[in-house]
Amino acid sequence: MEHHHGHHGKAVNPKDVAELKDQLTEKTLHGHDHAMPSGGDQPPAHGEHGHDHHAMMIDDFRKRFWISLLLSLPVIVISPMVQDILGYRLDIPYNMYIAFVLSSIIFFYGGWPFLTGLKDELKKGSPGMMTLIAIAISVAYLYSTAIVFGLEGMDFFWELATLIVIMLLGHWIEMKSVLGASRALELLVSLMPAEAHVIQDGETVNIRIDALQKNDLILVKPGEKVPADGLIEEGESYINESMLTGESKPVQKIKDSKVIGGSINGNGSLKIRVQGTGEDSYLNKVINLVQEAQKTKSDTQHLADKAARWLTYVALIAGFATFGVWLLLGAELSFALERMVTVMVISCPHALGLAVPLVVAISTAISAKNGLLIRNRTAFENSRKITTIIFDKTGTLTQGSHQLARIISFLPAYPEKELLRLAAGVEQNSEHYISQGILKRVKADNIIIPTAENFNYLPGKGLEGTVEGKSVKVVGPNYISEFGIQVPKSDAEEGVDTVVYILIDNAVAGFISLKDQIRPESAEAIAILKNNGIKNLLLTGDNDRVAKSVSDALKMDGFLANVLPHQKQEKIKELQAKGEFVAMTGDGVNDAPALAQADVGIAVGSGTDVAAETADIILVNSNPKDIASLILFGKATYRKMIQNIIWATAYNVISLPLAAGVLYNQGIMVSPAIGAALMSMSTVIVALNAQLLRKQLNHN
């Protein structure tokens, strides 16, 4: 089925692409309170080099990690505590001063992102992940420095060094993982070619894409990307729009067809008239919608944020309380301090801060690649609760265009193909949907259409003309009944099929029936929903017979026929009153009240509906199977979020008492360095679990 997308506009220019990529990554990396330090000498965050900024941030962390690791090795080797544990002796002159100098470099260079992160968090008034790490490393450094210059006790230099190294490693891995979550959307952003072939005064000139103007005529050669939204003026081709609409089959495009910037041309040359500029382009609409969806917080995300914030306060209070309790119990200052540092490090809600945003970034981007544009994150997550789905009929479960269903001949002299050929001779002069349905079939069968003379409209009844010397009429039932013409009995489904009769020299030679064909994917979609225990109802303004034929063919749970647009909302209210959690699918325009009333409003339709204000979710491809995908995606996404929240929280519940030294008398004690390793591991597990969603969704 051909998709006519209603958004026009100049293609995204390279600078816009860089900025869009940058905004996406900036938001994905910094989109939650606890995710990211602002470390390093950072280049400007926007503009053409904006996206490189994030690659540089990752490089910066990698560099800090390796340098800190190299400096840590001698600090660990000369540490008296490590020597005691491993049972060796190294008598190096001034070893404490060497450890102090190296640890100072590690603290100020390796720890710099965390110290600046502390400043940023306090400025925002929301102490979090960075505050905890910065306090832990600062306390360890200042206490150890005091010991070097005369205070009694054991220094923390080796714990400080390993703590910073492990934190840098954890952040480096995490940032790479977060960046990976945005790749599917970056793929959308990078679809635009760099140049376009503009036809000026018969000459073809290559220009940068950002120099394209509305109404420019551009040439797109076979295999090239379409550089802008527009209308085909000349040429015919099949265009691959899968990366934009989710439609896997290449779509046939002819003169006056709309094309989308970023789609890939097949084997035909096309001349395209550019149809608008910048922000109005279809690709930009998709990218902006997805970015908005990734920014908006769902109920689950608010839950995770709240948990992370409270955990930060708990960690700070628990840290100081641990310090106080051990001192009261008569422990040495260094031991009490070590317990405090360990508690603060191990209970960082880093994994919790990342638990939901990473899943959001992945699910939203992959959904977009599959033709599901999410405007409302909460509705997307709530799709798992849907108990009843109401389907609009035309264009959702059916193709929305009348296709030739059958040709029946009553006269041996005129076999089916001949009937079709003669009928097409008359029909080629009409734009009526019946004519278009017949002509589409003729073209598919490679039938050469004869010319017609004396062509004449029979208003409300049909068409007539002379084809190859024969009088040919293609007429509806009204003409037959008006003139009392006897028609042989047929099994045409009255009220379901549209029937036209073919009269040749005033004899009824046969009939053609046309039907709004059910989409091939509809049956599978209904079956998937049934398997998931979700009721499905057909809602249509058509008569009972049409509704029943579609409902029966798809084995649906029922239908509501003869429903006017304003009554649709009432039907949804009735179902909701019975306790149903209702999703409504409609075209996003005349179904607006019903879409708004439904618990989950799903706009189906091509690009014209990308901006449908009332829908929560937009199905670019109008494919009913996408609705089933939506529910499965919603369930998988919610499951993954909850898994991550449970893991991140449970990890803290178990590890925090161990860090405080509750099992000290049983010989179980966690050092700051091991605490940092456990914390980083927790974060990495949450990140990897989120990445598993990519496989799951792609599999669905």
C-alpha positions in Angstrom: 0.0 0.0 0.0 1.4 3.4 -0.9 2.0 5.9 1.8 1.4 9.5 1.2 3.2 11.5 3.8 1.9 14.9 4.5 5.0 16.7 5.8 7.0 18.7 3.4 10.2 20.5 3.7 13.9 20.9 3.1 16.1 18.1 4.2 18.0 18.3 7.4 21.3 20.1 6.7 24.6 18.7 8.0 24.8 21.3 10.8 21.3 20.5 11.9 22.3 16.8 11.8 25.3 17.5 14.1 23.1 19.6 16.5 20.3 16.9 16.5 22.9 14.2 17.3 24.4 16.4 19.9 21.0 17.2 21.6 20.1 13.6 21.6 23.4 12.5 23.2 23.5 15.4 25.5 20.0 14.6 26.8 20.6 10.9 26.9 23.9 11.3 28.8 22.7 14.1 31.2 19.0 13.3 31.2 18.9 12.2 34.9 20.3 13.5 38.1 22.9 10.8 38.8 24.2 9.8 35.5 27.2 11.9 34.5 30.0 14.0 35.7 30.9 17.2 33.9 34.6 16.3 33.8 37.4 17.3 31.6 38.3 20.1 29.4 35.2 20.1 27.3 34.8 21.6 23.9 31.7 23.6 23.1 28.6 21.4 23.4 26.8 22.4 20.3 27.3 23.1 16.6 28.9 21.0 13.9 31.4 19.5 16.3 28.8 18.9 19.1 28.6 15.2 18.7 32.4 14.9 18.8 32.1 16.5 22.2 30.6 13.3 23.7 33.1 11.1 22.0 35.8 13.4 23.5 34.2 13.0 26.9 34.4 9.3 26.6 38.0 9.6 25.5 38.7 11.9 28.4 37.5 9.4 30.9 39.4 6.6 29.2 42.6 8.7 29.3 42.0 9.6 33.0 41.4 5.9 33.8 44.7 4.7 32.2 46.9 7.4 33.6 45.3 7.0 37.1 45.7 3.2 36.8 49.5 3.5 36.0 50.0 6.0 38.9 48.0 3.6 41.2 50.3 0.6 40.7 53.3 2.1 42.6 50.9 3.4 45.3 49.5 -0.1 45.8 52.9 -1.8 45.7 54.4 0.5 48.4 51.3 0.5 50.6 52.1 -1.0 54.1 48.7 -2.5 54.3 49.0 -4.3 50.9 52.5 -5.5 52.0 51.0 -6.9 55.2 48.2 -8.6 53.3 50.4 -10.1 50.6 53.3 -10.8 53.0 56.2 -9.0 51.4 58.5 -6.1 52.5 59.7 -3.2 50.5 61.7 -0.6 52.3 61.6 2.4 50.0 62.9 5.7 51.4 60.2 8.4 51.7 57.6 5.8 50.6 54.7 7.8 52.3 55.7 11.0 50.5 55.9 9.1 47.2 52.4 7.7 47.9 51.2 11.2 48.8 52.5 12.8 45.6 51.2 10.1 43.3 47.8 10.0 45.2 47.6 13.8 44.9 47.9 13.6 41.1 45.3 10.8 41.0 43.0 12.7 43.3 43.1 16.0 41.4 43.4 14.6 37.9 41.5 11.3 38.1 39.0 12.6 40.6 38.4 15.9 38.9 35.2 14.9 37.1 33.7 13.8 40.4 34.8 17.0 42.2 33.2 19.2 39.5 30.2 16.9 39.5 29.8 17.7 43.3 29.8 21.4 42.5 27.2 21.0 39.8 24.9 18.9 42.0 25.1 21.3 44.9 24.5 24.2 42.6 21.3 22.4 41.4 20.3 21.7 45.0 20.1 17.9 44.4 23.0 16.0 46.0 23.4 12.7 44.3 25.9 10.2 42.8 28.7 12.8 42.3 28.3 14.2 45.8 28.8 10.8 47.4 31.9 9.9 45.4 33.4 13.4 45.9 32.8 13.3 49.6 34.2 9.8 49.9 37.4 10.5 47.9 37.9 13.9 49.6 37.6 12.4 53.1 40.0 9.6 52.2 42.5 12.0 50.7 42.4 14.7 53.4 42.6 12.0 56.2 45.6 10.2 54.5 47.3 13.6 53.9 46.9 14.4 57.7 48.5 11.0 58.5 51.5 11.8 56.2 52.1 15.1 58.2 51.9 13.6 61.7 48.4 12.3 62.6 48.4 8.8 64.1 46.8 6.0 62.0 46.9 4.1 58.7 46.7 6.0 55.4 44.0 5.3 52.7 46.2 6.1 49.7 45.9 2.7 48.0 42.1 2.6 48.6 41.8 6.2 47.3 43.7 5.3 44.2 41.8 2.1 43.4 38.5 3.8 44.3 39.1 6.5 41.7 40.4 4.1 39.1 37.3 1.8 39.4 34.9 4.8 39.4 36.5 6.1 36.2 36.3 2.7 34.6 32.6 2.4 35.6 31.8 5.8 34.2 33.7 5.1 31.0 31.8 1.8 30.4 28.5 3.4 31.4 29.0 6.4 29.1 29.7 4.1 26.1 26.6 2.1 27.0 24.4 5.2 27.2 25.9 6.5 23.9 25.0 3.1 22.3 21.4 3.6 23.3 21.0 6.5 21.0 22.4 4.8 17.9 19.1 3.8 16.4 18.0 7.4 16.5 21.3 8.6 15.2 20.8 6.2 12.3 17.6 8.2 11.5 19.5 11.5 11.8 22.3 10.4 9.5 19.9 9.3 6.7 20.3 12.5 4.8 22.8 12.7 2.0 25.3 15.5 2.0 24.5 16.9 -1.5 21.6 17.2 -3.9 21.5 17.3 -7.8 19.6 20.5 -8.6 18.3 21.0 -12.2 18.9 24.6 -13.2 18.2 25.8 -16.8 18.5 22.2 -18.0 21.9 21.7 -16.3 22.4 19.5 -13.2 24.3 21.2 -10.4 25.5 19.6 -7.2 24.7 21.7 -4.1 25.0 21.2 -0.4 21.7 20.0 1.1 21.3 23.0 3.4 21.2 25.3 0.3 18.1 23.6 -1.1 15.1 25.9 -1.5 11.4 25.2 -1.7 10.3 24.4 -5.4 13.8 23.5 -6.5 13.7 20.6 -9.0 16.1 17.9 -8.0 17.3 14.7 -9.7 17.6 11.5 -7.8 19.5 8.7 -9.5 19.0 5.0 -9.0 20.3 3.8 -5.6 20.7 7.3 -4.2 19.1 8.7 -1.0 16.2 11.2 -1.6 17.6 14.5 -0.3 14.3 16.2 0.6 10.6 15.7 1.0 8.8 16.5 -2.3 6.6 15.5 -5.2 7.7 13.4 -8.2 7.4 15.4 -11.4 8.9 12.9 -13.7 9.9 9.2 -13.4 8.7 6.1 -11.6 10.5 3.9 -9.1 10.2 1.8 -6.0 11.5 3.5 -2.9 12.7 1.9 0.3 11.1 3.8 3.2 11.6 1.0 5.8 14.0 3.0 8.0 11.4 5.8 8.2 8.0 4.1 8.2 8.7 0.5 9.2 7.2 -0.6 5.9 9.5 -3.5 4.8 8.4 -3.6 1.2 9.7 -0.9 -1.2 6.8 1.4 -2.1 6.0 2.2 -5.7 6.1 5.9 -6.5 4.8 7.5 -9.7 4.2 11.0 -10.9 2.7 13.2 -8.2 3.6 10.7 -5.4 5.1 12.2 -2.3 8.6 11.1 -1.3 10.3 11.5 2.0 13.8 12.8 2.5 16.1 10.1 3.7 14.4 7.2 1.9 16.4 5.2 -0.7 15.6 5.3 -4.4 15.3 2.0 -6.3 16.2 1.5 -10.0 14.4 4.4 -11.6 15.6 8.0 -12.1 13.3 10.6 -10.5 12.8 14.4 -10.8 11.4 15.7 -7.6 10.0 19.2 -6.7 11.1 20.2 -3.2 8.1 20.8 -1.0 9.0 23.0 2.0 11.8 23.8 4.3 13.7 22.7 7.5 11.6 21.8 10.5 8.6 20.7 8.5 10.4 17.8 6.9 9.0 14.4 7.8 12.3 13.1 9.1 12.7 16.1 11.4 9.2 15.5 12.7 10.0 11.9 13.5 13.4 12.8 15.2 11.8 15.6 17.2 8.9 13.4 18.4 11.3 10.7 19.5 13.5 13.2 21.3 10.5 14.6 23.1 9.4 11.1 24.1 12.9 10.4 25.4 12.8 13.6 27.4 9.3 13.1 28.9 9.3 11.2 32.2 6.8 8.4 32.8 5.4 7.3 36.1 8.1 4.6 36.3 10.9 7.1 35.7 9.5 9.4 38.4 9.5 6.4 40.8 13.2 5.6 39.9 14.2 9.3 40.3 12.5 9.5 43.7 14.1 6.2 44.9 17.6 7.5 43.7 17.2 10.8 45.5 16.2 9.2 48.8 19.0 6.6 48.5 21.4 9.5 48.2 20.2 11.0 51.5 20.1 7.5 53.1 23.8 7.0 52.0 25.0 10.3 53.4 23.2 9.8 56.7 24.2 6.1 56.9 27.8 7.1 56.2 28.0 9.6 59.0 26.0 7.4 61.3 28.4 4.5 60.6 31.4 6.8 61.5 29.7 7.9 64.7 28.6 4.4 65.9 32.1 2.8 65.3 33.8 5.7 67.3 31.3 5.2 70.1 32.0 1.4 70.0 35.7 2.3 70.6 37.0 1.7 67.1 40.1 3.6 65.9 39.5 6.8 63.9 41.0 5.3 60.7 38.7 2.2 60.9 35.5 4.3 61.5 36.5 6.6 58.6 37.1 3.6 56.3 33.7 2.3 57.1 32.1 5.7 56.4 33.9 6.0 53.1 32.9 2.5 52.1 29.2 3.0 52.9 29.1 6.2 50.9 30.8 4.7 47.9 28.9 1.4 47.9 25.5 3.0 48.2 25.8 5.4 45.3 22.5 5.2 43.5 24.3 5.3 40.2 22.7 2.1 38.8 19.3 3.4 39.9 19.8 6.7 38.2 20.6 4.8 35.0 17.9 2.1 35.4 15.1 3.8 33.5 16.6 6.5 31.2 18.7 3.9 29.4 15.7 1.6 28.8 13.7 4.7 27.6 16.4 5.7 25.1 16.6 2.2 23.6 12.9 1.4 23.5 11.9 4.8 22.0 14.6 4.7 19.3 13.9 1.0 18.3 10.1 1.7 18.4 10.7 4.6 15.9 12.7 2.3 13.6 9.7 0.0 13.7 7.2 2.7 12.8 5.9 3.3 16.4 6.3 7.0 17.4 5.7 7.4 21.1 4.5 10.8 22.3 3.4 9.8 25.8 5.8 7.6 27.7 3.3 6.7 30.4 0.7 5.6 27.9 3.4 3.5 26.2 4.2 1.8 29.5 0.4 1.5 30.2 -0.1 -0.4 27.0 0.7 -3.5 29.0 -2.6 -3.0 30.9 -4.8 -2.9 27.8 -7.8 -5.3 28.0 -9.8 -4.1 24.9 -8.6 -2.6 21.7 -11.1 -0.8 19.4 -10.2 -0.8 15.8 -11.3 1.6 13.2 -12.0 -0.4 10.0 -11.1 1.5 6.9 -7.4 2.0 6.4 -6.5 0.1 9.6 -7.8 -3.4 9.3 -8.5 -2.9 5.6 -6.5 -1.4 2.8 -8.8 1.6 2.5 -8.9 1.3 -1.3 -11.3 -0.7 -3.4 -9.6 -3.5 -5.2 -11.1 -5.8 -7.8 -12.3 -8.9 -6.1 -13.9 -11.0 -8.8 -14.8 -11.0 -12.5 -17.8 -13.2 -13.6 -18.7 -13.7 -17.2 -22.3 -14.6 -18.3 -21.5 -14.9 -22.0 -19.0 -17.5 -23.5 -18.1 -14.9 -26.2 -16.7 -12.7 -23.5 -14.3 -14.5 -21.2 -13.2 -12.7 -18.0 -10.0 -11.1 -19.5 -11.9 -9.8 -22.4 -14.6 -8.3 -20.2 -11.9 -6.6 -18.2 -10.2 -5.2 -21.3 -13.4 -3.8 -22.8 -14.5 -2.3 -19.4 -11.1 -0.7 -19.0 -11.6 1.0 -22.4 -14.5 3.0 -20.9 -13.2 3.3 -17.3 -9.8 4.9 -18.4 -11.6 8.3 -18.7 -12.8 8.3 -15.1 -11.2 9.2 -11.7 -13.8 7.3 -9.7 -12.5 4.8 -7.2 -14.3 1.9 -9.0 -12.5 2.9 -12.3 -9.2 3.2 -10.4 -9.7 -0.3 -8.9 -10.4 -1.8 -12.4 -7.5 0.0 -14.0 -5.1 -1.1 -11.3 -5.9 -4.7 -12.0 -5.6 -4.2 -15.8 -2.2 -2.7 -15.4 -1.1 -5.6 -13.1 -2.3 -8.1 -15.7 -0.4 -6.2 -18.5 -3.6 -5.8 -20.5 -3.4 -3.2 -23.3 -6.4 -0.8 -22.9 -8.3 -0.1 -26.1 -9.5 3.5 -27.0 -13.1 4.5 -26.4 -15.2 6.8 -28.5 -18.5 8.6 -27.8 -17.6 8.5 -24.1 -20.5 9.5 -21.8 -21.1 9.8 -18.0 -24.4 8.3 -16.7 -24.6 10.4 -13.5 -25.1 8.1 -10.4 -25.3 5.1 -12.7 -22.1 4.5 -14.5 -20.2 5.1 -17.8 -20.7 4.2 -21.5 -18.8 4.4 -24.7 -18.0 2.7 -28.0 -15.0 0.3 -27.9 -13.9 -1.4 -31.1 -17.3 -0.8 -32.6 -19.2 -2.3 -29.7 -21.5 -0.3 -27.3 -20.0 -0.9 -23.8 -21.7 0.2 -20.6 -20.3 -0.3 -17.1 -23.1 0.4 -14.7 -24.2 0.0 -11.1 -27.3 -1.7 -9.7 -29.3 1.6 -10.0 -29.2 1.4 -13.8 -30.2 -2.3 -13.8 -33.2 -1.7 -11.6 -34.2 1.5 -13.4 -34.4 -0.2 -16.8 -35.7 -3.5 -15.4 -32.8 -5.5 -16.9 -32.8 -9.2 -16.0 -29.5 -10.2 -14.5 -28.5 -13.9 -14.0 -28.3 -15.0 -10.4 -24.8 -14.4 -8.8 -23.3 -14.9 -5.4 -22.1 -11.4 -5.1 -22.4 -10.4 -1.4 -25.0 -7.7 -1.4 -24.0 -4.8 1.0 -20.4 -6.0 1.2 -19.1 -6.1 -2.4 -19.4 -3.1 -4.7 -20.8 -4.6 -8.0 -20.7 -3.1 -11.5 -22.3 -4.8 -14.5 -20.9 -4.8 -18.0 -23.4 -4.5 -20.9 -22.1 -5.2 -24.4 -24.5 -4.1 -27.1 -27.2 -4.0 -24.4 -26.7 -7.6 -23.3 -25.5 -8.3 -19.7 -22.1 -9.9 -20.4 -21.0 -10.2 -16.7 -20.1 -8.3 -13.6 -17.1 -7.1 -11.7 -17.1 -6.9 -7.9 -14.7 -4.7 -5.9 -14.0 -4.9 -2.2 -12.1 -2.9 0.4 -9.6 -5.7 0.9 -8.5 -6.8 4.4 -4.9 -6.0 5.0 -2.8 -9.3 4.9 -1.3 -8.4 8.3 -4.7 -7.9 10.1 -5.4 -11.6 10.8 -2.0 -12.1 12.4 -2.4 -8.9 14.5 -5.8 -10.1 15.8 -4.4 -13.6 16.5 -1.4 -12.1 18.5 -3.9 -10.0 20.6 -6.1 -13.0 21.3 -3.1 -15.0 22.4 -2.3 -12.2 24.8 -5.8 -12.2 26.2 -6.8 -8.8 24.8 -10.4 -8.3 23.5 -10.7 -6.7 20.1 -13.7 -4.9 18.6 -14.4 -3.4 15.2 -15.9 0.1 15.2 -17.2 1.4 11.9 -19.6 3.8 10.3 -20.4 1.1 7.7 -23.5 -1.1 7.7 -23.8 -4.3 9.7 -23.1 -6.6 6.8 -19.8 -5.0 5.9 -18.8 -4.9 9.6 -19.8 -8.5 10.1 -17.9 -9.7 7.0 -14.6 -8.1 8.2 -15.2 -9.2 11.8 -15.9 -12.8 10.9 -13.1 -13.0 8.4 -10.6 -11.9 11.1 -12.3 -14.0 13.9 -12.7 -10.8 16.0 -14.6 -10.7 19.3 -17.3 -8.4 17.9 -18.2 -5.3 16.0 -20.1 -2.0 16.4 -21.6 -0.8 13.1 -23.3 2.4 11.9 -21.3 4.4 14.5 -21.0 8.1 13.8 -17.8 9.9 14.7 -19.3 11.6 17.7 -20.7 8.3 19.0 -17.3 6.7 19.2 -16.3 8.5 22.4 -19.6 7.3 24.0 -18.8 3.7 23.1 -15.4 4.0 24.8 -16.9 5.5 27.9 -19.3 2.6 28.1 -16.5 0.0 28.0 -14.4 2.0 30.5 -17.5 2.1 32.9 -17.4 -1.8 32.8 -13.8 -1.7 34.0 -12.0 -2.2 30.6 -8.6 -0.6 30.0 -9.3 0.6 26.4 -7.0 1.5 23.5 -8.5 3.2 20.5 -7.0 3.2 17.0 -8.2 6.0 14.7 -6.9 8.3 12.0 -6.0 11.0 14.5 -8.3 13.7 13.0 -12.0 12.9 13.0 -11.5 10.4 15.9 -9.9 13.0 18.1 -12.5 12.9 20.9 -12.4 9.0 21.0 -8.6 9.0 21.0 -8.5 11.5 23.9 -11.1 9.5 25.8 -9.3 6.2 25.4 -6.7 5.1 28.1 -4.2 4.7 25.2 -4.9 6.6 22.0 -3.2 5.2 18.9 -3.2 7.3 15.7 -2.9 5.2 12.6 -2.0 6.8 9.3 0.9 8.0 7.3 3.0 11.1 7.8 0.0 13.4 7.9 -0.7 12.1 11.3 2.8 12.4 12.7 1.6 15.6 14.5 -1.7 14.1 15.6 -2.2 16.1 18.8 -4.7 13.8 20.5 -2.8 10.5 20.1 -0.4 9.0 22.6 1.3 6.8 20.0 1.4 7.1 16.3 1.7 4.1 13.9 3.5 5.6 10.9 2.7 2.6 8.7 -1.1 2.1 9.6 -0.2 -1.6 10.0 -2.5 -3.4 12.5 0.4 -5.7 13.4 2.3 -2.7 14.7 -0.5 -2.4 17.4 0.3 -5.9 18.6 4.0 -5.0 18.5 3.3 -1.9 20.5 1.8 -3.9 23.4 4.6 -6.5 23.3 7.2 -3.6 23.2 5.4 -1.8 26.1 5.4 -5.0 28.2 9.0 -5.8 27.5 10.1 -2.1 28.2 8.2 -2.0 31.5 9.5 -5.4 32.6 13.1 -4.3 31.8 12.6 -1.0 33.8 11.2 -2.8 36.8 14.0 -5.4 36.6 16.6 -2.6 36.7 14.9 -0.8 39.5 14.6 -4.0 41.6 18.3 -4.9 40.9 19.6 -1.4 41.7 17.6 -1.1 44.9 18.2 -4.7 46.1 21.9 -4.3 45.6 21.9 -1.3 47.9 19.7 -3.0 50.6 22.2 -5.9 50.8 25.5 -4.1 50.3 24.9 -1.1 52.6 24.8 -3.0 55.9 27.9 -5.1 54.8 29.7 -1.8 54.1 28.8 -0.4 57.5 30.4 -3.5 59.1 27.3 -5.3 60.5 29.0 -8.6 59.9 32.5 -7.4 61.1 32.6 -9.9 64.0 31.9 -12.7 61.5 34.9 -11.7 59.6 33.0 -10.2 56.7 34.2 -6.7 55.8 34.1 -4.7 52.5 36.9 -2.3 51.7 36.3 1.0 49.9 38.0 -0.4 46.8 35.8 -3.5 46.7 32.8 -1.3 47.4 33.7 0.8 44.4 34.1 -2.3 42.3 30.7 -3.7 43.4 29.1 -0.3 42.7 30.6 -0.1 39.2 29.6 -3.7 38.6 26.0 -2.9 39.6 25.9 0.0 37.1 27.3 -2.1 34.3 24.8 -4.9 34.9 21.9 -2.4 34.7 23.4 -1.0 31.5 23.9 -4.5 30.0 20.3 -5.5 31.0 19.0 -2.5 29.2 21.0 -3.4 26.1 19.3 -6.8 26.2 16.0 -5.0 25.4 17.4 -4.1 22.0 17.7 -7.9 21.1 14.3 -8.6 22.6 12.5 -5.8 20.7 14.3 -6.5 17.4 13.2 -10.2 17.9 9.6 -9.1 18.4 
